[in-house]
């Protein structure tokens, strides 16, 4: 199942991340892949946050990008309310609070409350694990008819910690993250 998830990831993300940076690459992906799924997309990114996010290691940026993309994909696929009189909205917020915090929220039906066939939830679980591997967190909250809120948090590693070597590497090998 993990292999299937990895095969489903677009191959263009890494070059886009390097060229655009994390938050601009996320905006680009949402506008190109998911814009038609929402009636309105709101962006709330603090001025200095995009610049500070550039300090993330390429691995951390990629993991965060794919976790955010998965949250948006789930909202686009499962979140639209059956009540067509209410516009379906997506909000993407990013701020720097002792590290990067990205919040993806929608006003949809909420996780586990969609009438349509839902995913297994393994996508967010996988991304939560990957976030933990790089020292971050993925938290999810949801209420029926009140939408879903996914928050990705990466603590500020600072320049000295960004490429720290793993302790006790096997066979004298050196790994960096």
C-alpha positions in Angstrom: 0.0 0.0 0.0 2.9 2.4 0.7 4.3 1.6 -2.7 1.0 2.5 -4.3 0.9 5.8 -2.4 4.5 6.6 -3.5 3.7 5.8 -7.1 0.7 8.1 -7.0 2.9 11.1 -6.0 3.6 13.4 -9.0 7.2 13.2 -10.1 7.5 16.9 -10.6 7.3 18.0 -7.0 11.0 17.9 -6.1 12.1 20.2 -9.0 9.1 22.5 -8.3 10.0 22.6 -4.6 13.6 23.6 -5.5 12.5 26.2 -8.0 9.5 27.7 -6.2 10.1 27.0 -2.5 7.7 25.0 -0.3 4.8 27.5 0.1 4.8 28.7 -3.5 5.1 25.0 -4.8 2.1 24.2 -2.6 0.1 27.2 -4.0 1.1 26.1 -7.5 -0.1 22.5 -6.9 -3.4 23.5 -5.3 -4.2 26.0 -8.1 -3.2 23.4 -10.8 -4.6 20.2 -9.4 -7.4 21.0 -7.1 -8.8 24.5 -7.7 -11.9 23.2 -9.5 -12.9 21.2 -6.4 -13.4 24.3 -4.3 -15.7 27.3 -4.7 -13.2 29.5 -2.9 -9.5 29.1 -1.8 -8.2 31.5 0.9 -4.5 32.0 1.5 -3.2 33.4 4.8 0.6 33.4 4.8 2.5 35.8 7.0 5.0 37.9 5.2 8.2 36.4 6.6 7.0 32.8 6.7 7.8 32.0 3.1 11.3 33.3 3.5 11.8 31.4 6.8 10.4 28.2 5.2 13.3 28.4 2.7 15.6 27.3 5.6 14.0 23.9 5.8 16.1 21.0 4.5 15.0 19.7 1.1 13.7 16.5 2.8 11.7 18.4 5.3 10.2 20.6 2.6 9.3 17.6 0.5 7.7 15.7 3.4 5.7 18.8 4.4 4.7 19.5 0.8 3.3 16.0 0.3 1.5 16.0 3.6 -0.2 19.3 2.8 -1.0 18.0 -0.7 -2.6 14.9 0.8 -4.8 17.0 3.1 -6.0 19.1 0.2 -6.5 16.0 -1.9 -8.7 14.5 0.8 -10.7 17.7 1.1 -11.2 17.9 -2.6 -12.2 14.2 -2.9 -14.3 13.7 0.1 -15.2 17.0 1.7 -17.8 18.7 -0.5 -21.2 18.9 1.4 -24.3 17.5 -0.3 -25.9 20.9 0.5 -25.1 22.8 -2.7 -26.3 26.1 -1.3 -23.2 26.4 0.9 -20.0 27.3 -0.9 -17.2 24.7 -0.4 -14.1 26.6 0.9 -10.5 25.7 1.5 -8.1 27.8 3.6 -4.4 27.5 3.6 -2.5 29.3 6.4 1.2 29.4 7.2 3.0 31.1 10.0 6.3 30.8 11.8 5.9 30.0 15.5 9.2 28.5 16.7 9.1 26.7 13.4 6.8 26.3 10.4 3.1 25.7 10.9 0.9 25.0 7.9 -2.9 24.7 8.5 -5.2 23.3 5.8 -8.9 23.6 6.6 -12.2 23.3 4.8 -15.9 23.8 5.7 -16.9 20.5 4.3 -18.6 17.5 5.8 -15.7 16.5 8.1 -13.6 13.4 8.1 -15.6 10.2 8.3 -18.9 11.9 7.6 -19.0 12.0 3.8 -21.8 10.2 2.1 -19.5 9.1 -0.7 -17.0 6.3 -0.4 -14.2 7.5 1.8 -10.5 6.6 1.8 -9.0 4.4 4.4 -7.3 7.2 6.3 -3.9 5.5 5.6 -2.7 8.5 3.5 -2.8 10.9 6.5 -1.4 8.2 8.8 1.5 7.7 6.5 2.2 11.4 6.2 1.9 11.7 10.0 4.6 9.1 10.4 6.8 10.8 7.8 6.3 14.1 9.6 7.4 12.5 12.9 10.5 11.0 11.2 11.7 14.6 10.3 10.7 15.9 13.8 7.4 17.3 12.9 3.7 16.6 13.6 0.5 16.2 11.7 -2.7 16.8 13.7 -6.2 16.5 12.4 -9.5 17.7 13.8 -13.0 17.3 12.3 -16.6 17.8 13.2 -19.7 16.8 11.3 -20.8 19.6 8.9 -18.0 21.9 10.3 -15.2 20.7 8.1 -11.7 19.4 8.7 -8.5 21.1 10.0 -5.1 19.5 9.4 -2.0 21.2 11.0 1.5 20.4 10.0 4.2 21.6 12.3 8.0 21.6 11.9 10.1 22.9 14.7 12.8 25.4 13.9 15.8 23.3 13.4 18.1 26.3 12.9 21.1 26.2 10.6 23.2 24.1 12.9 20.7 21.4 13.4 19.4 21.2 9.8 22.0 18.6 8.7 22.8 16.8 12.0 24.4 13.4 11.7 22.6 10.4 13.1 24.1 8.9 16.2 25.5 5.3 16.0 25.4 5.0 12.2 25.7 1.4 11.0 29.2 0.3 9.7 30.7 3.7 10.2 28.4 5.3 7.6 27.3 8.9 8.0 23.7 9.9 7.3 22.3 13.4 7.4 18.8 14.6 7.4 
